[in-house]
Amino acid sequence: EKFRTLKNEGNDFVKKGKYDEAVNKYSECLKLNTKDCTIYTNRALCYLRLYKYEEAKQDCDHVLQIEDSNIKAFYRRALAYKGLQVRKKNMAGI
């Protein structure tokens, strides 16, 4: 029950564009249940919006270990890799 409440609060924060707050709610969810793939992919989305590509990639990697055909995890991991590549290019250009 508490898990569902936290998840819904996290989802509401995402809708409002409050990604830091959403990450906190999803992280709380994971303390209660580490097997819910949706929480990881939701948190990965937040990390992507916050330009935290490494964290997003780690969440997606975790999901794919549990559920190797999770499309959202593949897609968001690809976005994370893309973000990391862009960052690397920008660092090299400085």
Helices and strands as residue ranges (DSSP letters): H 2-15, H 19-32, H 37-49, H 53-66, H 71-92
